[in-house]
Amino acid sequence: MIQRGEWEDALNPNDRTRGSYLEENLLPIEKSGQLELIEGNCEIEKGVKTYVTGGHTPHHQAVLVESLGCVAIYLGDIIPTSHHLKIPWVMGYDLLPVDTVTVKRQIVDRALKEDWILCFEHDSKVGMGHLEMCDGETVLREDL
């Protein structure tokens, strides 16, 4: 399930994204019938929702999973590692870094308030954790 805008951008990459969007990786998904294009936030299945963040790319999405009263967010590239929880820290490959900073603040604030489990896509040491406030700073608790 891919945001329609992300798919269109992937099929028409610019100089910055050309190295990431390779037709040989994309077209087999479509040809096999596995591609489903969606637009905006939507519920995929009961308890599984897309959350369009932008930032990394204009149509980047995270995925929220809710079960048994808990919520986990698969962050994808919007907060790729636990080190990127610091709001101003963005990846050099983010196409819209100011948007990344804005949505990261929203995610971190909501994750703190609602005790979400954060799932990191690219962290080799930390797979997931909860956030908490400690001495006025947001810290990651890895006690899952």
The 8 nearest C-alpha neighbors of each residue, nearest first, counted from 0:
[[1, 35, 36, 34, 37, 2, 33, 43],
 [0, 2, 36, 37, 3, 35, 6, 5],
 [1, 3, 37, 5, 38, 4, 36, 6],
 [2, 4, 36, 6, 5, 37, 38, 1],
 [5, 3, 7, 6, 2, 58, 8, 38],
 [6, 4, 8, 58, 2, 3, 7, 9],
 [5, 7, 9, 3, 8, 4, 10, 2],
 [6, 8, 4, 10, 9, 5, 3, 11],
 [9, 7, 11, 5, 6, 10, 12, 4],
 [8, 10, 6, 20, 12, 7, 11, 5],
 [9, 11, 7, 8, 12, 6, 22, 20],
 [12, 10, 8, 9, 7, 13, 17, 20],
 [13, 11, 17, 9, 16, 8, 10, 20],
 [12, 14, 16, 15, 17, 11, 8, 9],
 [13, 15, 17, 16, 12, 18, 11, 19],
 [14, 16, 13, 17, 18, 12, 94, 92],
 [17, 15, 13, 12, 19, 18, 14, 20],
 [16, 18, 12, 20, 14, 19, 13, 15],
 [19, 17, 16, 20, 21, 15, 14, 12],
 [20, 18, 16, 17, 21, 9, 12, 15],
 [21, 19, 9, 17, 18, 16, 22, 12],
 [20, 22, 23, 24, 19, 25, 18, 17],
 [23, 21, 25, 24, 26, 20, 10, 9],
 [22, 24, 21, 25, 26, 27, 20, 28],
 [25, 23, 22, 21, 26, 27, 20, 28],
 [26, 24, 22, 23, 28, 27, 21, 29],
 [25, 27, 29, 28, 22, 23, 30, 24],
 [28, 26, 30, 29, 25, 31, 24, 23],
 [29, 27, 26, 31, 33, 30, 25, 34],
 [28, 30, 34, 26, 32, 27, 31, 33],
 [31, 29, 27, 32, 28, 26, 33, 34],
 [32, 30, 28, 29, 33, 27, 34, 26],
 [31, 33, 29, 30, 34, 28, 35, 27],
 [32, 34, 28, 31, 29, 35, 30, 0],
 [35, 33, 29, 32, 28, 0, 36, 1],
 [34, 36, 0, 1, 37, 33, 32, 29],
 [37, 35, 3, 1, 2, 0, 34, 38],
 [38, 36, 2, 3, 1, 35, 0, 39],
 [39, 37, 2, 3, 40, 36, 4, 41],
 [38, 40, 51, 41, 37, 2, 50, 49],
 [41, 39, 49, 50, 51, 38, 48, 42],
 [40, 42, 49, 48, 43, 39, 50, 38],
 [41, 43, 48, 44, 47, 49, 45, 40],
 [44, 42, 47, 48, 41, 45, 49, 46],
 [45, 43, 47, 42, 46, 48, 41, 64],
 [44, 46, 47, 42, 43, 48, 65, 64],
 [45, 47, 65, 64, 44, 66, 48, 42],
 [48, 46, 64, 44, 43, 45, 63, 42],
 [49, 47, 42, 63, 41, 43, 62, 50],
 [48, 50, 62, 40, 41, 61, 63, 60],
 [49, 51, 40, 61, 60, 62, 52, 48],
 [52, 50, 60, 59, 40, 53, 39, 61],
 [51, 53, 60, 59, 50, 102, 54, 61],
 [54, 52, 57, 59, 58, 56, 55, 51],
 [55, 53, 99, 95, 98, 56, 96, 57],
 [54, 56, 93, 94, 77, 53, 95, 59],
 [55, 57, 59, 54, 94, 53, 58, 93],
 [56, 58, 53, 59, 54, 55, 95, 5],
 [57, 59, 53, 5, 56, 4, 60, 2],
 [60, 58, 53, 56, 52, 51, 57, 55],
 [61, 59, 51, 50, 52, 58, 49, 62],
 [60, 62, 74, 50, 73, 75, 49, 51],
 [63, 61, 49, 73, 72, 48, 50, 64],
 [64, 62, 72, 48, 47, 71, 49, 73],
 [65, 63, 47, 71, 46, 70, 72, 62],
 [66, 64, 70, 46, 69, 71, 47, 63],
 [67, 65, 69, 68, 46, 70, 64, 71],
 [66, 68, 69, 65, 70, 46, 64, 71],
 [67, 69, 66, 65, 70, 46, 115, 71],
 [70, 68, 66, 67, 65, 71, 115, 116],
 [71, 69, 65, 115, 64, 116, 66, 72],
 [72, 70, 116, 64, 115, 63, 117, 65],
 [71, 73, 63, 117, 62, 74, 118, 116],
 [72, 74, 118, 62, 61, 75, 63, 117],
 [75, 73, 61, 72, 78, 77, 119, 118],
 [74, 76, 120, 77, 61, 73, 79, 78],
 [75, 77, 79, 78, 74, 55, 120, 59],
 [76, 78, 75, 74, 55, 79, 99, 54],
 [79, 77, 76, 83, 80, 74, 84, 75],
 [78, 80, 76, 121, 120, 119, 77, 75],
 [81, 79, 122, 82, 119, 83, 121, 78],
 [80, 82, 83, 84, 122, 125, 119, 79],
 [83, 81, 80, 84, 85, 88, 79, 122],
 [84, 82, 85, 81, 80, 88, 78, 89],
 [85, 83, 82, 81, 86, 78, 88, 80],
 [86, 84, 83, 88, 87, 82, 81, 89],
 [85, 87, 88, 100, 84, 103, 104, 83],
 [88, 86, 85, 100, 89, 83, 84, 99],
 [89, 87, 83, 85, 86, 90, 84, 100],
 [90, 88, 87, 96, 83, 91, 93, 99],
 [89, 91, 92, 93, 88, 96, 55, 83],
 [90, 92, 93, 89, 94, 96, 55, 88],
 [91, 93, 90, 94, 55, 15, 89, 96],
 [94, 92, 55, 96, 90, 95, 91, 54],
 [93, 95, 56, 55, 96, 92, 54, 57],
 [94, 96, 54, 98, 93, 97, 55, 99],
 [97, 95, 99, 98, 93, 54, 94, 100],
 [96, 98, 100, 99, 95, 101, 54, 87],
 [99, 97, 54, 101, 96, 100, 95, 102],
 [100, 98, 54, 96, 97, 102, 101, 103],
 [99, 101, 103, 97, 98, 102, 86, 87],
 [102, 100, 98, 104, 99, 103, 97, 105],
 [101, 103, 105, 104, 99, 100, 106, 98],
 [102, 104, 106, 100, 105, 101, 99, 107],
 [103, 105, 107, 102, 101, 106, 108, 86],
 [106, 104, 102, 108, 103, 107, 109, 101],
 [105, 107, 103, 109, 108, 104, 110, 102],
 [106, 108, 110, 104, 109, 105, 103, 111],
 [109, 107, 111, 105, 106, 110, 104, 112],
 [108, 110, 112, 106, 111, 107, 113, 105],
 [111, 109, 115, 107, 114, 113, 108, 112],
 [112, 110, 114, 108, 109, 130, 113, 107],
 [111, 113, 109, 110, 114, 108, 115, 107],
 [112, 114, 110, 115, 111, 109, 70, 108],
 [115, 113, 111, 110, 112, 129, 116, 130],
 [116, 114, 110, 70, 71, 113, 117, 129],
 [115, 117, 71, 129, 128, 70, 72, 118],
 [116, 118, 127, 72, 128, 71, 115, 129],
 [119, 117, 127, 73, 126, 72, 74, 116],
 [118, 120, 80, 126, 79, 122, 121, 127],
 [121, 119, 75, 79, 122, 118, 74, 80],
 [120, 122, 79, 80, 119, 123, 76, 75],
 [123, 121, 80, 125, 124, 119, 120, 126],
 [122, 124, 125, 121, 126, 80, 120, 119],
 [125, 123, 122, 126, 81, 80, 121, 127],
 [126, 124, 122, 127, 123, 81, 119, 141],
 [127, 125, 119, 118, 122, 124, 128, 123],
 [128, 126, 118, 117, 125, 119, 116, 141],
 [127, 129, 141, 117, 140, 116, 139, 143],
 [130, 128, 116, 140, 139, 117, 115, 114],
 [131, 129, 139, 111, 138, 140, 137, 128],
 [132, 130, 138, 137, 111, 133, 139, 129],
 [131, 133, 137, 136, 135, 138, 134, 130],
 [132, 134, 136, 135, 137, 131, 138, 130],
 [135, 133, 136, 132, 137, 138, 131, 139],
 [136, 134, 133, 132, 137, 138, 131, 130],
 [137, 135, 133, 132, 134, 138, 131, 139],
 [136, 138, 132, 131, 133, 130, 135, 139],
 [139, 137, 131, 130, 132, 136, 140, 133],
 [138, 140, 130, 129, 128, 141, 131, 137],
 [139, 141, 129, 128, 142, 130, 138, 131],
 [142, 140, 128, 143, 139, 129, 127, 125],
 [143, 141, 140, 128, 129, 127, 139, 116],
 [142, 141, 128, 127, 129, 140, 116, 126]]
